[in-house]
Amino acid sequence: MLTITFLIYWGSSQLQKLTRISWLSPMLITIAALIGLLKLTGISFEKYYESGYLIELWLKPAIVALGLPLFNELRHIKLQFLTLFITELVGCVLGIVSVVLVAKWLGASPEIIKSLAPKSVSTPIAIEISRQIGGLPALTSAIVVVVGMIGAACGLKMMQLGKVSHAVSQSLSMGTAAHVMGTNRIGELSDRYGAYATLGLILNGVLTAFFAGPLVKLLL
């Protein structure tokens, strides 16, 4: 099953490259294909996970690789760090406030709203934040995956429509709004894009950990 998972992901990646259709996300296609395959074959998720857990195991050290392009751009980042930090702070606060207010307006319960607040950070951080502020970690985990897939699939197109063309702006936005998936997507363009997206990913994770609780408490 592990080999099949890799083949599906590789095939969907090639399909996206050939078609250049942004919403053909390899992650989305792989998840949908695996769900269909498990349903058709009658294989339980527990059985699949006996080999599939290795993917999760490898992902943790693989994230360290995101630090390489960041290190290569460190000299340029230092020169504009204050501007980048303020930008990240605004993006973090707006991201939390907007999702809380929209969810509240739509009538979501406090528990659901707290689960939505850390939607734009990587899964391990989001789960811990959700647990600390009284959300549902399982729901938060699912939301983080969905947000990442939407950001990776549609983020660049949305910025094109909004006429956001600066490389640093695009990269920070993808890393901030769509965490690892967004960072991986825009990192395909160049190492420079990947470096600033990684910076956005890291800073947003730290800032969300600090501000999610107080902001949710204030707005509820």
DONU-387348 format. One record per residue (C-alpha): residue number from 1; residue in three letters; chain; x, y, z. Coordinates in Angstrom, 3 decimals, always signed. Each point is the difference from the previous one (the first is absolute). Layout:
REM DONU-387348
@i->NUM; aa->ALA; ch->A; east->X; north->Y; up->Z
...
***
This chain:
REM DONU-387348
@i->1; aa->MET; ch->A; east->+0.000; north->+0.000; up->+0.000
@i->2; aa->LEU; ch->A; east->+2.915; north->+2.318; up->+0.653
@i->3; aa->THR; ch->A; east->+1.227; north->-0.436; up->-3.578
@i->4; aa->ILE; ch->A; east->-3.499; north->+0.634; up->-1.336
@i->5; aa->THR; ch->A; east->-0.227; north->+3.205; up->+2.050
@i->6; aa->PHE; ch->A; east->+3.255; north->+1.298; up->-1.456
@i->7; aa->LEU; ch->A; east->-1.005; north->-0.963; up->-3.538
@i->8; aa->ILE; ch->A; east->-3.343; north->+1.807; up->+0.303
@i->9; aa->TYR; ch->A; east->+1.702; north->+3.120; up->+1.357
@i->10; aa->TRP; ch->A; east->+2.694; north->-0.090; up->-2.699
@i->11; aa->GLY; ch->A; east->-2.602; north->-0.496; up->-2.718
@i->12; aa->SER; ch->A; east->-2.181; north->+2.843; up->+1.250
@i->13; aa->SER; ch->A; east->+3.058; north->+2.272; up->+0.224
@i->14; aa->GLN; ch->A; east->+0.830; north->-0.745; up->-3.629
@i->15; aa->LEU; ch->A; east->-3.631; north->+0.623; up->-0.963
@i->16; aa->GLN; ch->A; east->+0.066; north->+3.430; up->+1.635
@i->17; aa->LYS; ch->A; east->+3.267; north->+0.879; up->-1.733
@i->18; aa->LEU; ch->A; east->-1.371; north->-1.049; up->-3.391
@i->19; aa->THR; ch->A; east->-3.375; north->+1.722; up->+0.323
@i->20; aa->ARG; ch->A; east->+1.160; north->+2.981; up->+2.089
@i->21; aa->ILE; ch->A; east->-3.405; north->-0.054; up->+1.709
@i->22; aa->SER; ch->A; east->+0.578; north->+1.322; up->+3.520
@i->23; aa->TRP; ch->A; east->-2.958; north->-1.735; up->+1.661
@i->24; aa->LEU; ch->A; east->+1.275; north->-3.428; up->-1.063
@i->25; aa->SER; ch->A; east->+1.845; north->-0.234; up->+3.294
@i->26; aa->PRO; ch->A; east->+2.098; north->-3.177; up->+0.320
@i->27; aa->MET; ch->A; east->-0.933; north->-0.137; up->+3.682
@i->28; aa->LEU; ch->A; east->-3.733; north->+0.225; up->-0.750
@i->29; aa->ILE; ch->A; east->+0.128; north->-2.534; up->-2.821
@i->30; aa->THR; ch->A; east->+2.064; north->-2.437; up->+2.088
@i->31; aa->ILE; ch->A; east->-2.389; north->+0.194; up->+2.962
@i->32; aa->ALA; ch->A; east->-3.064; north->-0.471; up->-2.229
@i->33; aa->ALA; ch->A; east->+1.610; north->-2.870; up->-1.912
@i->34; aa->LEU; ch->A; east->+1.074; north->-1.799; up->+3.169
@i->35; aa->ILE; ch->A; east->-3.452; north->+0.345; up->+1.563
@i->36; aa->GLY; ch->A; east->-1.544; north->-1.481; up->-3.139
@i->37; aa->LEU; ch->A; east->+2.582; north->-2.784; up->-0.125
@i->38; aa->LEU; ch->A; east->-0.509; north->-0.971; up->+3.642
@i->39; aa->LYS; ch->A; east->-3.778; north->-0.011; up->-0.489
@i->40; aa->LEU; ch->A; east->+0.191; north->-2.168; up->-3.127
@i->41; aa->THR; ch->A; east->+2.459; north->-2.501; up->+1.460
@i->42; aa->GLY; ch->A; east->-1.563; north->-0.093; up->+3.457
@i->43; aa->ILE; ch->A; east->+3.328; north->+0.755; up->+1.671
@i->44; aa->SER; ch->A; east->-0.434; north->+1.747; up->+3.356
@i->45; aa->PHE; ch->A; east->+1.869; north->+3.184; up->+0.824
@i->46; aa->GLU; ch->A; east->+1.702; north->-1.828; up->+2.875
@i->47; aa->LYS; ch->A; east->+1.385; north->-2.572; up->-2.453
@i->48; aa->TYR; ch->A; east->+1.168; north->+2.733; up->-2.365
@i->49; aa->TYR; ch->A; east->+1.625; north->+1.872; up->+2.879
@i->50; aa->GLU; ch->A; east->+2.226; north->-2.987; up->+0.785
@i->51; aa->SER; ch->A; east->+2.186; north->+1.120; up->-2.897
@i->52; aa->GLY; ch->A; east->-1.375; north->+3.514; up->-0.524
@i->53; aa->TYR; ch->A; east->+1.283; north->+1.197; up->+3.378
@i->54; aa->LEU; ch->A; east->+3.481; north->+0.106; up->-1.545
@i->55; aa->ILE; ch->A; east->-1.090; north->+2.998; up->-2.081
@i->56; aa->GLU; ch->A; east->-0.908; north->+1.889; up->+3.172
@i->57; aa->LEU; ch->A; east->+3.287; north->-1.103; up->+1.561
@i->58; aa->TRP; ch->A; east->+2.051; north->+1.317; up->-2.936
@i->59; aa->LEU; ch->A; east->-1.918; north->+3.268; up->-0.221
@i->60; aa->LYS; ch->A; east->+1.279; north->+1.235; up->+3.360
@i->61; aa->PRO; ch->A; east->+3.722; north->+0.063; up->-0.875
@i->62; aa->ALA; ch->A; east->-0.839; north->+1.006; up->-3.592
@i->63; aa->ILE; ch->A; east->-1.386; north->+3.333; up->+1.253
@i->64; aa->VAL; ch->A; east->+3.555; north->+0.878; up->+1.083
@i->65; aa->ALA; ch->A; east->+0.873; north->+0.177; up->-3.702
@i->66; aa->LEU; ch->A; east->-2.153; north->+3.130; up->-0.241
@i->67; aa->GLY; ch->A; east->+2.716; north->+1.776; up->+1.987
@i->68; aa->LEU; ch->A; east->+2.599; north->-0.270; up->-2.788
@i->69; aa->PRO; ch->A; east->-1.406; north->+2.679; up->-2.346
@i->70; aa->LEU; ch->A; east->-0.706; north->+2.136; up->+3.087
@i->71; aa->PHE; ch->A; east->+3.665; north->-0.229; up->+1.007
@i->72; aa->ASN; ch->A; east->+1.108; north->+0.960; up->-3.521
@i->73; aa->GLU; ch->A; east->-2.127; north->+3.184; up->+0.154
@i->74; aa->LEU; ch->A; east->+0.882; north->+0.845; up->+3.613
@i->75; aa->ARG; ch->A; east->+2.152; north->+3.024; up->-0.868
@i->76; aa->HIS; ch->A; east->-2.836; north->+1.663; up->-1.951
@i->77; aa->ILE; ch->A; east->-2.585; north->-0.911; up->+2.628
@i->78; aa->LYS; ch->A; east->+2.045; north->+1.646; up->+2.776
@i->79; aa->LEU; ch->A; east->+0.027; north->+3.306; up->-1.894
@i->80; aa->GLN; ch->A; east->-3.811; north->+0.198; up->-0.094
@i->81; aa->PHE; ch->A; east->-0.959; north->-2.095; up->+3.005
@i->82; aa->LEU; ch->A; east->-1.965; north->+2.716; up->+1.811
@i->83; aa->THR; ch->A; east->-2.185; north->+0.629; up->-3.051
@i->84; aa->LEU; ch->A; east->-0.522; north->-3.717; up->-0.483
@i->85; aa->PHE; ch->A; east->-0.850; north->-0.511; up->+3.675
@i->86; aa->ILE; ch->A; east->-2.594; north->+2.802; up->+0.054
@i->87; aa->THR; ch->A; east->-1.531; north->-1.382; up->-3.189
@i->88; aa->GLU; ch->A; east->-0.210; north->-3.449; up->+1.563
@i->89; aa->LEU; ch->A; east->-1.530; north->+1.388; up->+3.173
@i->90; aa->VAL; ch->A; east->-2.745; north->+1.749; up->-1.960
@i->91; aa->GLY; ch->A; east->-0.614; north->-3.103; up->-2.111
@i->92; aa->CYS; ch->A; east->-0.207; north->-2.241; up->+3.061
@i->93; aa->VAL; ch->A; east->-2.437; north->+2.258; up->+1.862
@i->94; aa->LEU; ch->A; east->-2.207; north->+0.531; up->-3.053
@i->95; aa->GLY; ch->A; east->-0.062; north->-3.723; up->-0.707
@i->96; aa->ILE; ch->A; east->-1.195; north->-0.849; up->+3.502
@i->97; aa->VAL; ch->A; east->-2.435; north->+2.910; up->+0.330
@i->98; aa->SER; ch->A; east->-1.609; north->-0.592; up->-3.411
@i->99; aa->VAL; ch->A; east->-0.672; north->-3.709; up->+0.495
@i->100; aa->VAL; ch->A; east->-1.320; north->+0.548; up->+3.540
@i->101; aa->LEU; ch->A; east->-2.370; north->+2.794; up->-1.063
@i->102; aa->VAL; ch->A; east->-1.277; north->-1.849; up->-3.082
@i->103; aa->ALA; ch->A; east->-0.572; north->-3.202; up->+1.977
@i->104; aa->LYS; ch->A; east->-1.747; north->+1.934; up->+2.763
@i->105; aa->TRP; ch->A; east->-2.197; north->+1.807; up->-2.548
@i->106; aa->LEU; ch->A; east->-0.974; north->-3.358; up->-1.529
@i->107; aa->GLY; ch->A; east->-1.065; north->-1.283; up->+3.419
@i->108; aa->ALA; ch->A; east->+2.846; north->-2.410; up->+0.783
@i->109; aa->SER; ch->A; east->+0.358; north->-1.152; up->+3.585
@i->110; aa->PRO; ch->A; east->+2.907; north->+1.325; up->+2.120
@i->111; aa->GLU; ch->A; east->+1.661; north->-3.418; up->-0.145
@i->112; aa->ILE; ch->A; east->-0.076; north->-0.008; up->-3.818
@i->113; aa->ILE; ch->A; east->+1.273; north->+3.583; up->-0.154
@i->114; aa->LYS; ch->A; east->+2.934; north->-0.886; up->+2.251
@i->115; aa->SER; ch->A; east->+0.762; north->-2.945; up->-2.276
@i->116; aa->LEU; ch->A; east->+0.092; north->+2.296; up->-3.038
@i->117; aa->ALA; ch->A; east->+2.269; north->+2.669; up->+1.486
@i->118; aa->PRO; ch->A; east->+3.369; north->-1.743; up->-0.661
@i->119; aa->LYS; ch->A; east->-0.981; north->-1.044; up->-3.555
@i->120; aa->SER; ch->A; east->+3.057; north->+1.437; up->-1.736
@i->121; aa->VAL; ch->A; east->+2.876; north->-1.569; up->+1.940
@i->122; aa->SER; ch->A; east->+1.539; north->-3.443; up->-0.418
@i->123; aa->THR; ch->A; east->-1.929; north->-2.908; up->+1.482
@i->124; aa->PRO; ch->A; east->+2.075; north->-0.751; up->+3.150
@i->125; aa->ILE; ch->A; east->-0.105; north->+3.657; up->+1.101
@i->126; aa->ALA; ch->A; east->-3.674; north->+0.402; up->-0.925
@i->127; aa->ILE; ch->A; east->-1.019; north->-3.088; up->+1.986
@i->128; aa->GLU; ch->A; east->+1.795; north->+1.222; up->+3.119
@i->129; aa->ILE; ch->A; east->-1.444; north->+3.524; up->-0.297
@i->130; aa->SER; ch->A; east->-3.495; north->-1.441; up->-0.477
@i->131; aa->ARG; ch->A; east->+0.419; north->-2.189; up->+3.068
@i->132; aa->GLN; ch->A; east->+1.239; north->+2.908; up->+2.117
@i->133; aa->ILE; ch->A; east->-2.826; north->+2.397; up->-0.900
@i->134; aa->GLY; ch->A; east->-2.808; north->-2.567; up->+0.284
@i->135; aa->GLY; ch->A; east->-0.531; north->-1.052; up->-3.609
@i->136; aa->LEU; ch->A; east->-0.303; north->-3.454; up->-1.543
@i->137; aa->PRO; ch->A; east->+3.477; north->-1.165; up->-1.097
@i->138; aa->ALA; ch->A; east->-1.377; north->-2.616; up->-2.420
@i->139; aa->LEU; ch->A; east->-2.140; north->+2.620; up->-1.741
@i->140; aa->THR; ch->A; east->+2.891; north->+2.456; up->-0.055
@i->141; aa->SER; ch->A; east->+2.224; north->-2.612; up->-1.642
@i->142; aa->ALA; ch->A; east->-2.520; north->-0.530; up->-2.805
@i->143; aa->ILE; ch->A; east->-0.501; north->+3.755; up->-0.471
@i->144; aa->VAL; ch->A; east->+3.753; north->+0.589; up->-0.266
@i->145; aa->VAL; ch->A; east->+0.242; north->-2.574; up->-2.808
@i->146; aa->VAL; ch->A; east->-2.929; north->+1.550; up->-1.887
@i->147; aa->VAL; ch->A; east->+1.375; north->+3.535; up->+0.396
@i->148; aa->GLY; ch->A; east->+3.404; north->-1.135; up->-1.230
@i->149; aa->MET; ch->A; east->-1.440; north->-1.718; up->-3.068
@i->150; aa->ILE; ch->A; east->-2.150; north->+3.004; up->-0.914
@i->151; aa->GLY; ch->A; east->+2.930; north->+2.373; up->+0.486
@i->152; aa->ALA; ch->A; east->+2.371; north->-2.148; up->-2.045
@i->153; aa->ALA; ch->A; east->-2.545; north->-0.423; up->-2.789
@i->154; aa->CYS; ch->A; east->-1.427; north->+3.526; up->-0.184
@i->155; aa->GLY; ch->A; east->+2.429; north->+2.323; up->+1.802
@i->156; aa->LEU; ch->A; east->+2.142; north->+1.043; up->-2.951
@i->157; aa->LYS; ch->A; east->-3.020; north->+0.476; up->-2.248
@i->158; aa->MET; ch->A; east->-1.719; north->+2.190; up->+2.609
@i->159; aa->MET; ch->A; east->+3.113; north->+2.163; up->+0.318
@i->160; aa->GLN; ch->A; east->+0.151; north->+0.354; up->-3.771
@i->161; aa->LEU; ch->A; east->-3.600; north->+1.198; up->+0.016
@i->162; aa->GLY; ch->A; east->+0.876; north->+2.434; up->+2.794
@i->163; aa->LYS; ch->A; east->+3.060; north->+1.142; up->-1.993
@i->164; aa->VAL; ch->A; east->+2.429; north->-1.057; up->+2.751
@i->165; aa->SER; ch->A; east->+3.123; north->-0.649; up->-2.054
@i->166; aa->HIS; ch->A; east->+2.937; north->+0.632; up->+2.350
@i->167; aa->ALA; ch->A; east->+1.870; north->-3.237; up->+0.763
@i->168; aa->VAL; ch->A; east->+0.381; north->+0.696; up->+3.727
@i->169; aa->SER; ch->A; east->-3.657; north->+0.975; up->+0.390
@i->170; aa->GLN; ch->A; east->-1.184; north->-3.130; up->-1.784
@i->171; aa->SER; ch->A; east->+2.319; north->-2.237; up->+1.985
@i->172; aa->LEU; ch->A; east->-0.859; north->+1.419; up->+3.420
@i->173; aa->SER; ch->A; east->-3.699; north->-0.223; up->-0.826
@i->174; aa->MET; ch->A; east->+0.196; north->-3.653; up->-1.008
@i->175; aa->GLY; ch->A; east->+2.041; north->-0.989; up->+3.039
@i->176; aa->THR; ch->A; east->-2.210; north->+1.979; up->+2.369
@i->177; aa->ALA; ch->A; east->-3.386; north->-1.062; up->-1.356
@i->178; aa->ALA; ch->A; east->+0.673; north->-3.569; up->-1.170
@i->179; aa->HIS; ch->A; east->+2.847; north->-1.201; up->+2.262
@i->180; aa->VAL; ch->A; east->+2.115; north->-2.913; up->-1.310
@i->181; aa->MET; ch->A; east->-2.183; north->-0.733; up->-3.036
@i->182; aa->GLY; ch->A; east->+0.114; north->+3.602; up->-1.168
@i->183; aa->THR; ch->A; east->+3.735; north->+0.160; up->+0.659
@i->184; aa->ASN; ch->A; east->+0.589; north->-3.154; up->-2.006
@i->185; aa->ARG; ch->A; east->-2.142; north->+1.271; up->-2.884
@i->186; aa->ILE; ch->A; east->+1.687; north->+3.370; up->-0.389
@i->187; aa->GLY; ch->A; east->+3.417; north->-1.502; up->+0.688
@i->188; aa->GLU; ch->A; east->-0.350; north->-1.770; up->-3.345
@i->189; aa->LEU; ch->A; east->+0.551; north->+3.391; up->-1.675
@i->190; aa->SER; ch->A; east->+3.443; north->+0.597; up->+1.518
@i->191; aa->ASP; ch->A; east->+2.023; north->-0.292; up->+3.200
@i->192; aa->ARG; ch->A; east->-0.507; north->+3.709; up->+0.669
@i->193; aa->TYR; ch->A; east->-3.778; north->-0.445; up->+0.045
@i->194; aa->GLY; ch->A; east->+0.433; north->-3.005; up->+2.261
@i->195; aa->ALA; ch->A; east->+2.191; north->+1.927; up->+2.430
@i->196; aa->TYR; ch->A; east->-2.481; north->+2.799; up->+0.633
@i->197; aa->ALA; ch->A; east->-2.927; north->-2.418; up->+0.114
@i->198; aa->THR; ch->A; east->+1.869; north->-1.988; up->+2.661
@i->199; aa->LEU; ch->A; east->+0.543; north->+3.206; up->+1.956
@i->200; aa->GLY; ch->A; east->-3.732; north->+0.701; up->-0.193
@i->201; aa->LEU; ch->A; east->-0.774; north->-3.538; up->+1.129
@i->202; aa->ILE; ch->A; east->+2.317; north->+0.252; up->+3.028
@i->203; aa->LEU; ch->A; east->-0.981; north->+3.485; up->+1.139
@i->204; aa->ASN; ch->A; east->-3.707; north->-0.667; up->-0.398
@i->205; aa->GLY; ch->A; east->+0.320; north->-3.160; up->+2.081
@i->206; aa->VAL; ch->A; east->+1.710; north->+1.869; up->+2.840
@i->207; aa->LEU; ch->A; east->-2.311; north->+3.019; up->-0.127
@i->208; aa->THR; ch->A; east->-3.162; north->-2.113; up->-0.193
@i->209; aa->ALA; ch->A; east->+1.119; north->-1.899; up->+3.089
@i->210; aa->PHE; ch->A; east->+0.228; north->+3.331; up->+1.855
@i->211; aa->PHE; ch->A; east->-3.086; north->+1.779; up->-1.333
@i->212; aa->ALA; ch->A; east->-2.631; north->-2.656; up->-0.799
@i->213; aa->GLY; ch->A; east->-1.139; north->-0.434; up->+3.598
@i->214; aa->PRO; ch->A; east->-0.257; north->+3.695; up->+0.969
@i->215; aa->LEU; ch->A; east->-1.660; north->+0.996; up->-3.279
@i->216; aa->VAL; ch->A; east->-2.588; north->-2.780; up->+0.136
@i->217; aa->LYS; ch->A; east->-0.763; north->+0.871; up->+3.615
@i->218; aa->LEU; ch->A; east->-0.354; north->+3.682; up->-0.899
@i->219; aa->LEU; ch->A; east->-2.273; north->-0.608; up->-3.007
@i->220; aa->LEU; ch->A; east->-2.254; north->-2.565; up->+1.645
***
